[in-house]
Amino acid sequence: MRKTLQLLTALALALPMTTIVPATTTSTPAEASSPQTQEIGTEESVSVRVGGTNRSTLIERPGSGYVKLHFTDLRILPGDVLTVSNPDGTEKYTYTRDLKSSLTATLDASGFWAMSITGDRALVSVTNPLSRVRIDKLTRGYTEAEMSSQPSVQSICGTNDYKDAVCYQSSNPTEWGKTKSVAKLLRNGSSLCTAWRVGPNNRMLTNEHCFTSTSGIEVWFNYQCPTCGGTASATVTKVLAASVLKYSAALDYTLFTVNNFAAISSFGYLELDARVPAVGEEMYIVGHPAGKLKKLSLRDNNNGGGYCVVRAVRVNGSSSQSDISYMCDTEGGSSGSPVLSRRTHKVIGLHHFGGCPNQGVRIDLVAAQINSLL
């Protein structure tokens, strides 16, 4: 906890003050802003053997949102299958001797990390009693009490106006329709950001401060409530990040691909609106603030309860005049969320800073660097 507080303090001190170019707005300068990643879990050491007379075991961490297991001392015989699943089998990943063929294993020097299991229980089994594996560590999600104690940058601007994405299915069907291609990123089992499909090919976009190396990056699609105000997720589709195509610290973006693209191709994609938006233009943000089920930030109590609007453009961010600002509510974990125009329903910004006003990188600047790769 102390290290987390020290890191957030250092980031806040190191980042430039947000300033506004007078030609585009009369707003006053904002407070210092910070990247909006979020720590949501912790790692612990264990020693649980599976095989022989103990061909299955249940790993449980009550109240956790997910459990992610690391395996070592691998002895998986030809034809045998190691299975990691939730107890009812609705989420299941299988591994053979050819770990790479699973497309869901993150290999390292001592073994591999399996894909996480949503919920607080993971069932592990092998089919052949002569096979042997050992679970030597795991990461698990924080409980609600632990999450509430985590420090975060102030980015709920007044009252919290974001809602479950599905809450807008009837009233704002166009905005709701743009939420499907947005995914939650689980980084190395303990922290998160948001990412989204850009264009029809195997391309995804998030922030550079979220990652520049794909090892251990899970991408969760459909992590959202099927009913407004619900607490359980619809069936989640998870894939691993595959390769980084391009990134920029100056514009805080990472363009990457995923394994098993066919599994997520049905979730659709967003398009870029490569222009500087107008001050006062209505907008919205889709993401996973604080690692929550997908939210749509559409309304702003600072605007009389109306739609969120662009407050300023050419705001200083990671680079001079690289950002736009707004009062749409976000939280830690919103980093990488798409900022969309209500006029075109295309992406005008890549959210990355909290601080009220909150900020996103101008997508016209990002598009100039990545269009040839899309």
Residue pairs with C-beta under 8 A, 6 or more apart in sequence:
1 149
4 39
4 150
4 151
5 151
8 34
8 151
8 153
11 34
11 35
12 32
12 34
12 153
13 32
15 32
15 33
15 34
15 35
15 353
16 32
16 316
17 29
17 30
17 32
17 316
18 29
18 30
18 31
18 32
18 33
18 315
18 316
18 317
18 323
18 325
18 353
18 355
18 357
18 359
19 29
19 315
19 316
20 27
20 28
20 29
20 30
20 312
20 314
20 315
20 325
21 312
21 313
21 314
21 315
21 321
23 314
24 279
24 312
24 313
24 314
25 279
25 311
25 312
25 313
27 311
27 312
27 325
27 357
30 315
30 325
30 355
30 356
30 357
30 359
31 154
31 355
31 356
32 355
33 153
33 317
33 353
33 354
33 355
33 358
33 359
34 153
34 353
34 354
34 355
35 207
35 209
35 252
35 335
35 352
35 353
36 153
36 155
36 193
36 330
36 331
36 332
36 333
36 334
36 335
36 351
36 352
36 353
36 354
37 187
37 191
37 192
37 193
37 209
37 210
37 332
37 333
37 335
38 150
38 152
38 191
38 192
38 193
38 290
38 291
38 331
38 332
38 333
39 142
39 150
39 190
39 191
39 332
40 65
40 141
40 142
40 147
40 150
40 186
40 190
40 191
40 192
40 290
40 291
40 333
41 64
41 65
41 66
41 139
41 140
41 141
41 142
41 189
41 190
41 191
42 139
42 140
42 142
42 190
43 137
43 138
43 139
43 189
43 190
44 137
44 138
44 139
44 140
45 136
45 137
46 59
46 135
46 136
46 137
46 138
47 134
47 135
47 136
48 57
48 59
48 124
48 134
48 135
49 73
49 132
49 133
49 134
49 135
50 56
50 57
50 82
50 124
50 125
50 126
50 132
50 133
50 134
50 135
51 75
51 126
51 129
51 130
51 131
51 132
51 133
52 129
52 130
52 132
53 129
55 125
55 126
55 127
55 129
56 123
56 124
56 125
56 126
57 123
57 124
57 125
57 135
58 87
58 121
58 122
58 123
58 124
59 67
59 69
59 121
59 122
59 123
59 124
59 135
59 138
60 67
60 120
60 121
60 122
61 67
61 120
61 121
61 138
61 140
61 141
62 120
62 143
63 120
63 143
63 144
63 145
64 119
64 120
64 140
64 141
64 142
64 143
65 118
65 119
65 120
65 141
65 142
65 291
66 116
66 117
66 118
66 119
66 120
66 140
66 141
66 186
67 116
67 117
67 119
67 120
67 121
67 122
67 138
67 139
67 140
67 141
68 113
68 114
68 115
68 116
68 117
68 138
68 139
68 140
68 186
68 189
69 84
69 113
69 114
69 122
69 124
69 135
69 138
70 111
70 112
70 113
70 114
70 135
70 136
70 137
70 138
71 82
71 111
71 112
71 113
71 114
71 133
71 134
71 135
71 136
72 110
72 111
72 133
72 134
72 135
72 136
73 111
73 132
73 133
73 134
73 136
74 111
74 112
74 132
74 133
75 130
75 131
75 132
75 133
76 82
76 95
76 96
76 97
76 126
76 131
76 133
77 97
77 128
77 130
77 131
78 97
79 96
79 128
80 96
80 97
80 126
80 127
80 128
80 130
80 131
81 94
81 95
81 96
81 126
81 127
82 94
82 95
82 96
82 124
82 125
82 126
82 131
82 133
83 92
83 93
83 94
83 95
83 123
83 124
83 125
83 126
83 127
84 92
84 93
84 94
84 95
84 114
84 115
84 117
84 122
84 123
84 124
85 91
85 92
85 93
85 117
85 122
85 123
86 92
86 117
86 118
86 119
86 121
86 122
86 123
87 121
87 123
90 235
91 117
91 118
91 119
91 235
91 236
93 102
93 104
93 114
93 115
94 102
95 102
95 104
95 105
95 112
95 114
96 102
99 105
99 107
99 112
100 107
103 239
103 240
103 259
103 260
104 114
104 115
104 238
104 239
104 240
104 259
104 260
105 112
105 113
105 114
105 115
106 112
106 113
106 215
106 216
106 240
110 136
111 136
113 189
113 216
115 218
115 238
115 240
116 139
116 186
116 189
116 218
116 238
118 223
118 233
118 236
120 140
120 141
124 133
124 135
126 132
126 133
138 189
139 188
139 189
139 190
141 291
142 150
147 290
147 291
150 332
152 290
152 331
152 332
152 354
153 332
153 354
153 355
154 354
154 355
154 356
155 329
155 330
155 331
155 332
155 334
155 354
155 355
155 356
155 358
156 329
156 330
156 331
156 356
157 300
157 301
157 302
157 327
157 328
157 329
157 356
157 357
157 358
158 301
158 302
158 327
159 301
160 329
161 297
161 298
161 299
161 300
161 301
161 305
161 328
161 329
162 285
162 289
162 295
162 296
162 297
162 298
162 328
162 329
162 330
163 228
163 295
163 296
163 298
164 224
164 225
164 228
164 229
164 230
164 293
164 294
164 295
164 296
165 176
165 179
165 224
165 225
165 286
165 294
165 295
165 296
166 176
166 224
166 225
166 226
166 227
166 228
167 228
167 229
167 296
168 175
168 176
168 296
168 298
169 176
172 296
172 298
174 345
175 284
175 296
175 298
175 340
175 342
175 345
176 296
178 270
178 286
178 338
178 340
178 345
179 224
179 286
179 294
179 296
180 221
180 222
180 267
180 268
181 196
181 197
181 267
181 268
181 269
181 270
182 194
182 195
182 196
182 270
182 286
182 287
182 288
182 294
182 337
182 338
183 194
183 195
183 196
183 197
183 204
183 219
183 220
183 221
183 223
183 264
183 267
184 192
184 194
184 195
184 219
184 220
184 223
184 288
184 291
184 294
184 333
185 192
185 193
185 194
185 195
185 206
185 210
185 211
185 217
185 218
185 219
185 220
185 241
185 336
186 192
186 217
186 218
186 220
187 193
187 210
187 211
187 216
187 217
187 218
188 215
188 216
188 217
189 216
192 288
192 291
192 333
193 206
193 207
193 210
193 211
193 333
193 335
193 336
194 206
194 286
194 287
194 288
194 333
194 334
194 335
194 336
194 337
194 351
195 204
195 205
195 206
195 210
195 219
195 256
195 336
196 204
196 205
196 206
196 269
196 270
196 286
196 336
196 337
196 338
196 347
197 203
197 204
197 264
197 267
197 268
197 269
197 270
198 204
198 205
198 255
198 269
198 270
198 271
198 272
198 347
198 370
198 374
199 269
199 271
199 374
200 269
201 374
202 242
202 257
202 258
202 261
203 245
203 255
203 256
203 257
203 373
203 374
204 219
204 241
204 255
204 256
204 257
204 258
205 253
205 254
205 255
205 256
205 336
205 338
205 350
205 366
205 370
206 253
206 254
206 256
206 335
206 336
207 252
207 253
207 254
207 335
207 336
207 350
207 352
208 247
208 248
208 249
208 251
208 252
208 253
208 254
209 249
209 252
209 335
209 352
210 254
210 335
210 336
211 217
211 241
211 244
211 254
212 244
212 247
212 254
213 244
214 240
214 241
214 242
214 243
214 244
214 256
217 240
217 241
218 238
218 239
218 240
218 241
219 238
219 239
219 240
219 241
219 258
219 264
220 236
220 237
220 238
221 236
221 237
221 238
221 239
221 264
221 267
222 233
222 234
222 235
222 236
222 237
222 267
223 233
223 234
223 236
223 288
223 293
223 294
224 233
224 234
224 293
224 294
225 231
225 232
225 233
225 234
225 293
225 294
226 232
226 234
230 293
233 293
237 263
237 264
237 267
239 258
239 259
239 260
239 261
239 263
239 264
240 258
240 259
240 260
241 256
241 257
241 258
241 259
242 256
242 257
242 258
242 259
243 256
243 257
244 254
244 255
244 256
245 255
245 256
245 257
245 370
245 373
246 254
246 255
246 369
246 370
246 373
247 253
247 254
247 255
248 366
248 369
249 318
250 318
250 319
250 322
251 318
251 319
251 322
251 361
251 365
251 366
251 369
252 317
252 318
252 350
252 352
252 361
253 350
253 361
253 366
253 369
253 370
255 370
255 373
258 264
270 338
270 340
270 346
270 347
271 346
271 347
272 346
272 347
272 363
272 366
272 367
272 371
273 341
273 344
273 346
273 347
273 348
273 363
274 363
274 364
274 367
274 368
274 371
275 348
275 364
276 313
276 314
276 324
276 362
276 364
277 283
277 310
277 313
277 324
277 341
277 348
277 349
278 310
278 313
279 310
279 311
279 312
279 313
280 309
280 310
281 309
281 310
281 341
281 342
281 343
281 348
282 307
282 308
282 309
282 341
282 342
282 343
283 307
283 308
283 309
283 310
283 326
283 328
283 339
283 340
283 341
283 342
283 348
283 349
284 296
284 297
284 298
284 307
284 308
284 328
284 339
284 340
284 342
285 296
285 297
285 308
285 326
285 328
285 330
285 334
285 337
285 338
285 339
285 340
285 351
285 360
286 294
286 295
286 296
286 297
286 337
286 338
286 340
287 294
287 295
287 297
287 330
287 333
287 334
287 336
287 337
287 338
287 351
288 294
288 295
288 333
288 334
288 337
289 295
289 297
289 329
289 330
289 331
289 332
289 333
289 334
290 331
290 332
290 333
291 333
292 333
297 308
297 328
297 329
297 330
298 307
298 308
298 328
299 305
299 306
299 307
299 308
300 306
300 307
300 308
300 309
300 326
300 327
300 328
300 329
302 327
303 309
303 327
307 342
308 326
308 327
308 328
309 326
310 324
310 325
310 326
310 348
311 324
311 325
311 326
311 327
311 357
312 324
312 325
312 357
313 324
313 362
314 321
314 323
314 362
315 321
315 322
315 323
315 324
315 325
315 359
316 322
316 323
317 323
317 352
317 353
317 359
317 361
318 352
318 361
322 361
322 362
322 365
323 349
323 353
323 359
323 360
323 361
323 362
324 339
324 348
324 349
324 359
324 360
324 362
325 357
325 358
325 359
326 339
326 357
326 358
326 359
326 360
327 356
327 357
327 358
328 339
328 358
329 358
330 337
330 351
330 354
330 358
331 354
332 354
334 351
334 354
335 351
335 352
336 350
336 351
336 352
337 350
337 351
337 360
338 347
338 349
338 350
338 351
339 347
339 348
339 349
339 350
339 351
339 360
339 363
340 346
340 347
340 348
341 348
347 363
348 360
348 362
348 363
349 360
349 361
349 362
349 363
350 360
350 361
350 363
350 366
351 358
351 359
351 360
352 359
352 360
352 361
353 359
353 360
